[in-house]
Every structure is written in structure tokens, then in C-alpha cells.
């Protein structure tokens, strides 16, 4: 395998000039660039990542740690980060943390022990100070969840506003008994969405009853239990706090006339019958921005200020809120109770 010094000797330039040409540095004379590129092709040069690791103390690799890589939301974040990093000559190593906070620290520290250049993480623990020693040596960027007890860059969505928007949309369709279904409100994003749901009900002078909140819908069995709990209180509509809960719920309401909104889009949501109205989080943008921030921090390691960026979310209106037969029955039931 050819070395950079051999390329430099053939092109009659310094090794630093070869590095500049290889990394597409703008300030290289055209004739010099052409001579170096010819030498690169002739010697079939590829960079030695092992040598780079020894020289810089880190591998040209970005780690991505998310709760579940199978989850469509986190999969899109990881893919977007990988695409951007790949365009800059860097690789991405992806790992799933899982839902157990006790497991996160071991999994993430094992990933960090690979001498990464940076880390993108969507944590499940509520205290991130265990990353402090690493944050002083490499850029760490949080996605979807903001850091707690740690200074780090983050890109999050406006969860409270998004949940308020989705719930208000149901209210505007005439629904007055709206259920909330989700997984675990110990996760900050879920807690913020529950707060947004309750705020929308309060703004419409509706009672945000705890009886209309059901959790544990992170798997199919849990979703079935949560739905059964809600059905006892005859809601005419449901707000799903995350895409995973919505995916688990869809087969259970196939013959139902419940109106539904979901926080988070997912593949084929627009192909359901009726198509599902969702809050679009744009996970690809989250992944792209996070990876770019890692690269920017690597280019300018002396930058001191860590930034929290809150991205707006949008409502994608489809047909799942336009169902009225359940709404009519719910109104009749409420009228009978009032007599």
C-alpha cells in the first residue's frame, strides 16, 4: 500500500500538500493539484486510518448511540448521520442502547473506548454526567433529548408545542374526550408531550383527566392493555405520544372509528386506511445537523459555547381525524350521563 510520502515524492511536493489535495483544500495551485491527483491515481493511494488514529489519538469514526436502531425514527437519524459523515471521509458505528437505563453506561462507554472522533447520542438515562470526561476530549452531540448535568450540544424538537398542535387539531374536529397513549413518561420527550396534550385540553376548557392517559404501549401487548384501559372511558379520539406506540396501536384499531393523531411519522403511515395524521419530526434533519455539529467541533476544537437547538415540528394532516361516528356516540353517552 502506497504511503503519503511516496505520493509526495512522485508528485514532487510535500506530504502536507498531498493531504491538502486529498481533502479538497481550496488553496492549492491547479497545476500542483493535477500533479498530485495523477500521483494518487498512479499509486492507488488510500488513507491509512490506523496511522491516522495513532497520529491524532482518535479514529476517523463517529459513534451513534440510540435506544433502538429498529425504531424508524432513530434509524433515520443514524442513516442521515452516516450519509453526511461518509461524504467527509468518516465512518459511523451505530449501537442500540435499549430501554434499560442501567445498561446505557456500559454500552456507551464500550463504544467510546474505540477512540472515536465524536459521539451522537439519544440517551435513556436521566443523568449524563458520566460522559463528562469524554466530553472534554471529543465532541458529543445529543439528539431528541437534551443533556442533563453535562455541557454538550443538542438538537431537539419542540415536543410540548407539537403535542399541543396534535391535540388541538383533534379538538378542532369536535372531539372532547381525547385519550393519550404512550410508552414511558420517565423519558423527557414523552413527559413534554404529555404536558403539551394537557395544555391543549386546558386551553380548550376540557378536563385533562388522568383516566384518559394510558402508558406502556411500547410493544403490541402493552398497546392492547393501554387501549383497553382507555376504551372504558369512551374516548372519541387518541393522541399517540410516539411513532412506536402508534405502530403498535394500528392493528388494534383496524375496525375502530377512533380518530387518531401520532407524534412522529413512520413508513406507510400515509398508506393506512385511513391515512394517519402525524406530527413530523424530520429525523433525517436531526441526524444531519448532529453529524455536521460533530464535524464543526472537530474543525474548531477551541469553540467553548455549547448550543441547544430546538427544531420546530409540523402537522401533516391526513384522514385519520375526520371520523365522526364514534364522536357522535361519545356525545350521546356524555349527554346521557349528564341527565
C-alpha positions as CSV (number, residue, x, y, z in Angstrom):
1,X,0.0,0.0,0.0
2,X,1.4,3.4,-1.0
3,X,2.1,6.0,1.6
4,X,1.5,9.7,1.5
5,X,5.3,10.3,1.4
6,X,5.6,8.1,-1.7
7,X,2.8,10.1,-3.4
8,X,4.6,13.3,-2.4
9,X,7.9,12.1,-3.8
10,X,6.3,11.1,-7.1
11,X,4.4,14.5,-7.4
12,X,7.5,16.5,-6.2
13,X,5.6,18.2,-3.4
14,X,5.4,17.9,0.4
15,X,3.3,15.4,2.2
16,X,1.2,18.3,3.6
17,X,0.4,19.3,0.0
18,X,-0.8,15.8,-0.7
19,X,-3.0,15.9,2.3
20,X,-4.5,19.2,1.2
21,X,-5.3,17.9,-2.3
22,X,-6.7,14.7,-0.9
23,X,-9.0,16.6,1.4
24,X,-10.0,19.0,-1.3
25,X,-8.4,22.1,0.2
26,X,-9.2,25.2,-1.9
27,X,-5.8,26.9,-1.7
28,X,-3.7,24.6,-4.0
29,X,-2.5,25.8,-7.3
30,X,-4.3,24.0,-10.2
31,X,-1.1,22.6,-11.8
32,X,0.0,21.3,-8.4
33,X,-3.4,19.7,-7.7
34,X,-3.3,18.0,-11.1
35,X,0.2,16.6,-10.5
36,X,-0.8,15.3,-7.0
37,X,-4.1,13.7,-8.3
38,X,-2.2,12.0,-11.1
39,X,0.2,10.5,-8.5
40,X,-2.6,9.5,-6.3
41,X,-4.2,7.6,-9.1
42,X,-0.9,6.0,-10.3
43,X,-0.1,4.7,-6.8
44,X,-3.7,3.9,-6.0
45,X,-3.4,5.7,-2.7
46,X,-5.9,5.3,0.1
47,X,-5.5,6.9,3.6
48,X,-4.2,4.7,6.3
49,X,-6.9,5.1,9.0
50,X,-4.8,3.1,11.6
51,X,-1.9,5.5,11.1
52,X,-4.3,8.4,11.4
53,X,-5.6,7.0,14.7
54,X,-2.1,6.7,16.1
55,X,-1.2,10.3,15.0
56,X,-4.3,12.0,16.3
57,X,-5.3,9.7,19.1
58,X,-8.8,9.1,17.6
59,X,-10.2,7.1,14.7
60,X,-12.0,8.8,11.8
61,X,-15.2,7.4,13.1
62,X,-18.3,8.9,14.7
63,X,-20.3,6.8,17.2
64,X,-24.1,6.9,17.1
65,X,-25.9,5.5,20.2
66,X,-29.7,5.4,20.1
67,X,-32.4,3.5,22.1
68,X,-33.4,1.2,19.3
69,X,-31.9,1.2,15.7
70,X,-35.0,-0.7,14.5
71,X,-37.2,2.2,15.5
72,X,-37.9,4.1,12.3
73,X,-37.2,7.5,13.9
74,X,-33.8,6.6,15.3
75,X,-32.9,4.6,12.1
76,X,-33.4,7.7,10.0
77,X,-31.3,9.8,12.4
78,X,-28.5,7.2,12.2
79,X,-28.7,6.9,8.4
80,X,-28.6,10.7,7.9
81,X,-25.5,11.0,10.2
82,X,-23.9,8.2,8.3
83,X,-24.5,9.8,4.9
84,X,-23.1,13.1,6.0
85,X,-20.1,11.6,7.7
86,X,-19.4,9.3,4.7
87,X,-19.3,12.4,2.4
88,X,-16.5,13.7,4.7
89,X,-14.5,10.5,4.6
90,X,-15.6,9.3,8.0
91,X,-17.3,6.1,9.1
92,X,-20.1,5.7,11.6
93,X,-20.5,3.0,14.2
94,X,-24.1,2.5,15.4
95,X,-25.2,0.8,18.6
96,X,-28.6,0.4,20.3
97,X,-28.7,1.4,24.0
98,X,-32.1,-0.3,24.7
99,X,-34.7,0.9,27.1
100,X,-32.9,0.0,30.3
101,X,-31.1,3.0,31.8
102,X,-28.8,0.6,33.8
103,X,-27.4,-0.7,30.5
104,X,-26.7,2.6,28.8
105,X,-23.5,3.5,30.6
106,X,-21.8,0.2,29.9
107,X,-22.9,0.2,26.2
108,X,-21.8,3.8,25.6
109,X,-18.5,3.5,27.4
110,X,-17.7,0.4,25.3
111,X,-18.4,2.4,22.2
112,X,-16.3,5.3,23.4
113,X,-13.3,3.0,24.2
114,X,-12.8,2.6,20.4
115,X,-11.1,6.1,20.2
116,X,-13.9,7.7,18.3
117,X,-13.7,11.2,16.9
118,X,-17.1,12.1,18.2
119,X,-20.4,10.8,19.5
120,X,-24.1,11.4,18.7
121,X,-26.4,10.1,21.4
122,X,-30.1,9.8,22.2
123,X,-29.8,8.7,25.9
124,X,-32.3,7.0,28.1
125,X,-30.7,7.8,31.5
126,X,-31.6,11.0,33.3
127,X,-28.1,11.9,34.4
128,X,-25.4,12.3,31.7
129,X,-22.5,13.4,33.9
130,X,-20.9,10.0,33.2
131,X,-19.9,11.5,29.8
132,X,-18.1,14.5,31.3
133,X,-14.6,13.0,31.0
134,X,-15.2,12.1,27.4
135,X,-16.8,15.5,26.5
136,X,-13.5,17.2,27.4
137,X,-11.8,15.1,24.7
138,X,-14.3,14.9,21.9
139,X,-17.5,16.5,20.6
140,X,-20.6,14.9,21.9
141,X,-24.0,15.9,20.4
142,X,-27.4,15.0,21.9
143,X,-30.3,14.3,19.6
144,X,-34.0,14.2,20.6
145,X,-33.1,14.6,24.3
146,X,-31.2,17.4,25.9
147,X,-28.2,16.8,28.2
148,X,-28.7,16.8,31.9
149,X,-25.8,17.7,34.2
150,X,-23.5,17.9,31.2
151,X,-22.5,20.7,28.9
152,X,-23.0,19.5,25.3
153,X,-24.5,20.5,22.0
154,X,-28.1,19.3,21.4
155,X,-30.7,19.2,18.7
156,X,-34.2,18.5,20.0
157,X,-37.8,19.0,18.7
158,X,-40.4,21.3,20.3
159,X,-42.2,18.3,21.9
160,X,-44.6,20.4,24.0
161,X,-45.7,22.6,21.1
162,X,-46.0,19.5,18.8
163,X,-48.2,17.6,21.2
164,X,-50.3,20.8,21.8
165,X,-50.7,21.1,18.0
166,X,-51.8,17.5,17.5
167,X,-54.3,17.6,20.4
168,X,-55.7,20.9,19.3
169,X,-56.2,19.5,15.8
170,X,-58.4,16.8,17.3
171,X,-60.3,19.4,19.4
172,X,-60.9,21.5,16.3
173,X,-62.5,18.4,14.7
174,X,-65.1,18.4,17.5
175,X,-63.5,15.8,19.9
176,X,-63.9,16.4,23.6
177,X,-62.8,13.1,25.1
178,X,-59.3,12.6,23.8
179,X,-57.1,9.8,25.1
180,X,-53.3,10.0,25.5
181,X,-51.4,6.7,24.7
182,X,-47.7,6.4,25.1
183,X,-44.9,4.3,26.5
184,X,-42.9,5.7,29.4
185,X,-43.2,9.3,30.7
186,X,-39.9,9.0,32.5
187,X,-38.4,9.8,29.1
188,X,-38.2,13.6,28.9
189,X,-39.7,13.7,25.4
190,X,-42.8,11.7,26.5
191,X,-43.2,13.9,29.6
192,X,-43.1,17.1,27.5
193,X,-45.7,15.6,25.1
194,X,-48.0,14.7,27.9
195,X,-47.7,18.3,29.2
196,X,-48.5,19.6,25.7
197,X,-51.5,17.4,25.4
198,X,-52.8,18.5,28.8
199,X,-52.1,22.2,28.0
200,X,-54.2,21.9,24.8
201,X,-57.1,20.4,26.7
202,X,-56.8,23.1,29.4
203,X,-56.7,25.8,26.7
204,X,-60.0,24.4,25.3
205,X,-61.5,24.3,28.8
206,X,-61.6,20.5,28.7
207,X,-60.7,18.3,31.7
208,X,-57.3,16.7,31.3
209,X,-58.4,13.6,33.2
210,X,-55.8,11.0,34.3
211,X,-58.3,8.3,33.3
212,X,-57.7,9.2,29.7
213,X,-53.9,8.7,30.0
214,X,-52.6,5.1,29.3
215,X,-48.9,4.1,29.1
216,X,-46.9,1.0,28.4
217,X,-47.7,0.9,24.7
218,X,-44.1,0.3,23.7
219,X,-45.0,-3.2,22.4
220,X,-48.1,-4.8,21.0
221,X,-49.3,-6.4,24.3
222,X,-48.8,-3.2,26.1
223,X,-50.6,-1.2,23.5
224,X,-53.6,-3.6,23.7
225,X,-53.7,-3.2,27.5
226,X,-53.4,0.6,27.2
227,X,-56.2,0.7,24.6
228,X,-58.5,-1.4,26.8
229,X,-58.0,1.0,29.7
230,X,-58.9,3.9,27.5
231,X,-61.9,2.3,25.9
232,X,-63.6,2.1,29.4
233,X,-63.8,5.9,29.3
234,X,-65.2,6.1,25.8
235,X,-62.8,8.5,24.1
236,X,-63.6,9.5,20.5
237,X,-60.0,10.3,19.7
238,X,-56.5,9.3,20.7
239,X,-53.2,11.1,20.6
240,X,-50.2,8.7,20.4
241,X,-47.1,10.2,22.0
242,X,-44.6,8.4,19.7
243,X,-44.4,6.5,16.5
244,X,-43.7,3.2,18.1
245,X,-46.9,3.4,20.2
246,X,-48.8,4.3,17.0
247,X,-47.3,1.4,15.1
248,X,-48.3,-1.0,17.9
249,X,-51.8,0.6,18.1
250,X,-52.7,0.5,14.4
251,X,-53.5,-3.2,14.1
252,X,-55.7,-3.0,17.3
253,X,-57.9,-0.2,15.9
254,X,-58.3,-1.5,12.4
255,X,-62.1,-1.9,12.8
256,X,-62.5,1.1,15.2
257,X,-63.7,4.5,14.3
258,X,-61.4,6.3,16.7
259,X,-59.8,9.5,15.4
260,X,-56.0,9.3,15.8
261,X,-53.0,11.6,15.7
262,X,-49.4,10.5,16.2
263,X,-46.3,12.3,17.4
264,X,-43.9,11.1,14.7
265,X,-44.4,9.8,11.2
266,X,-43.4,6.3,10.2
267,X,-43.1,4.3,6.9
268,X,-46.6,3.6,5.4
269,X,-48.4,5.8,7.8
270,X,-49.8,7.6,4.7
271,X,-50.9,4.3,3.2
272,X,-53.1,3.2,6.1
273,X,-56.8,3.4,5.8
274,X,-57.5,6.0,6.9
275,X,-54.1,7.6,6.5
276,X,-52.6,8.7,9.8
277,X,-52.4,12.4,10.8
278,X,-48.9,12.9,12.3
279,X,-46.5,15.4,13.8
280,X,-43.5,15.3,11.5
281,X,-40.2,15.4,13.5
282,X,-37.9,15.3,10.4
283,X,-35.4,12.8,12.0
284,X,-33.2,13.0,8.9
285,X,-32.6,16.7,9.6
286,X,-31.8,15.9,13.2
287,X,-29.1,13.3,12.2
288,X,-27.6,15.6,9.5
289,X,-27.4,18.6,11.9
290,X,-25.9,16.5,14.7
291,X,-23.2,15.0,12.4
292,X,-22.4,18.4,11.0
293,X,-22.0,19.8,14.5
294,X,-19.5,17.0,15.3
295,X,-17.5,17.8,12.2
296,X,-17.6,21.5,13.0
297,X,-16.4,20.9,16.5
298,X,-13.5,18.8,15.2
299,X,-12.6,21.6,12.8
300,X,-12.8,24.2,15.6
301,X,-12.0,22.4,18.8
302,X,-11.4,25.6,20.8
303,X,-15.0,26.7,20.5
304,X,-16.3,27.0,24.0
305,X,-20.0,27.5,23.8
306,X,-22.3,24.5,23.6
307,X,-25.6,25.2,21.9
308,X,-29.1,23.9,22.5
309,X,-31.1,24.0,19.2
310,X,-34.9,23.4,19.3
311,X,-36.3,22.5,15.9
312,X,-40.0,23.3,15.1
313,X,-42.3,20.5,14.1
314,X,-45.2,20.4,11.7
315,X,-48.6,18.8,11.4
316,X,-49.2,16.5,8.4
317,X,-52.9,16.3,8.1
318,X,-54.3,13.1,6.7
319,X,-57.7,11.4,7.0
320,X,-57.5,9.8,10.5
321,X,-59.1,12.7,12.2
322,X,-62.1,13.0,10.0
323,X,-64.0,10.1,11.6
324,X,-67.3,11.2,13.1
325,X,-69.4,8.1,14.0
326,X,-67.5,7.4,17.3
327,X,-67.7,11.1,18.0
328,X,-71.5,11.1,17.7
329,X,-71.8,8.0,20.1
330,X,-69.4,9.7,22.6
331,X,-71.5,12.8,22.6
332,X,-74.7,10.8,23.2
333,X,-73.0,8.9,26.1
334,X,-71.9,12.2,27.7
335,X,-75.4,13.6,27.3
336,X,-77.0,10.6,29.0
337,X,-74.5,10.8,31.9
338,X,-75.4,14.5,32.4
339,X,-79.2,13.7,32.8
